[in-house]
């Protein structure tokens, strides 16, 4: 699959840092090492991007679980976002995956709790 991500409304320094983050992820894949790669999103500062993407396969369902749920949980816990694509891969591979069922249950609980409409 090919994925193109576009960031609008970022500063030159933010753009350079985002590209550096992507290049570090690329390097990890090339050398066969695992690392957390983080980006400090200064949302109460001047980091206010608009993000769009194009994928060669449909990723809309997975995107919903991989963004809305984590955003709501991070808000609730006043925590950082920690994303791991293995969790998403398990959800894609097995419709009856306990992680997927738990994610959907937690997602619906948070929607009701926060009265969020998507």
C-alpha positions in Angstrom: 0.0 0.0 0.0 1.1 3.6 -0.7 0.2 6.4 1.7 0.7 10.1 1.1 0.3 12.4 4.1 0.0 16.2 3.6 0.5 18.7 6.3 -0.7 22.3 5.7 -0.1 25.3 8.0 3.2 24.2 9.5 6.3 26.3 10.0 9.6 25.5 8.4 11.0 24.2 11.6 8.0 21.9 12.1 8.2 20.6 8.6 11.9 19.8 9.0 11.2 18.0 12.2 8.3 16.0 10.7 10.5 14.9 7.8 13.3 14.0 10.3 10.8 11.9 12.2 9.8 10.1 9.0 13.4 9.5 8.0 14.2 8.0 11.5 11.2 5.6 11.0 12.6 4.7 7.6 16.1 4.1 9.1 14.6 1.8 11.8 13.0 -0.3 9.1 16.2 -0.5 7.0 18.4 -1.5 9.9 15.9 -3.7 11.6 15.6 -1.9 15.0 12.6 -0.9 17.1 12.3 2.6 18.6 9.7 5.0 19.8 9.8 8.0 17.6 8.0 11.0 19.0 7.0 14.5 17.9 6.1 17.2 20.4 2.8 18.7 19.1 2.7 22.1 20.7 -1.0 22.6 20.2 -1.2 25.4 22.8 1.6 27.0 20.9 1.9 27.5 17.2 1.4 23.9 16.0 -2.0 24.0 14.2 -1.7 21.8 11.1 -4.3 20.5 8.8 -3.6 16.9 7.8 -5.0 15.1 4.8 -4.0 11.8 3.4 -4.5 9.5 0.4 -4.1 5.7 0.6 -4.2 3.1 -2.1 -6.5 0.9 0.1 -9.4 1.8 2.3 -8.2 2.6 5.9 -11.3 4.5 7.1 -12.5 2.0 9.7 -9.1 1.4 11.2 -8.4 5.1 11.2 -11.6 5.7 13.3 -10.4 3.3 16.0 -6.8 4.4 15.7 -7.6 8.1 16.2 -10.9 9.0 17.9 -10.4 6.3 20.6 -6.8 7.3 21.4 -7.7 11.0 21.4 -10.5 10.5 23.8 -8.5 8.3 26.1 -5.5 10.7 26.1 -7.9 13.6 27.0 -9.4 11.6 29.7 -6.1 10.6 31.2 -4.2 13.8 30.4 -1.6 11.6 28.8 0.6 11.4 25.8 -0.4 9.5 22.7 1.4 6.2 22.3 0.6 4.6 19.0 1.6 1.1 17.9 0.6 -0.2 14.5 0.7 -3.8 15.7 -2.6 -3.1 17.6 -4.2 -1.9 14.4 -2.8 -4.9 12.4 -4.4 -7.3 14.8 -7.8 -5.5 14.3 -7.5 -5.7 10.5 -6.5 -9.4 10.6 -9.2 -10.7 12.8 -12.8 -9.4 13.1 -13.2 -11.3 16.3 -10.0 -10.2 17.8 -10.5 -9.4 21.5 -8.5 -6.2 21.1 -10.9 -5.0 18.4 -13.9 -5.9 20.4 -12.5 -4.2 23.5 -11.6 -1.1 21.4 -15.1 -0.9 20.0 -16.6 -1.3 23.5 -14.3 1.4 24.9 -14.9 3.7 21.9 -18.7 3.5 22.5 -18.3 4.1 26.2 -16.2 7.2 25.6 -18.7 8.5 23.0 -21.5 8.2 25.5 -19.5 9.6 28.4 -18.3 12.7 26.5 -21.5 13.1 24.4 -19.3 13.2 21.3 -21.0 13.1 17.9 -18.9 12.1 14.8 
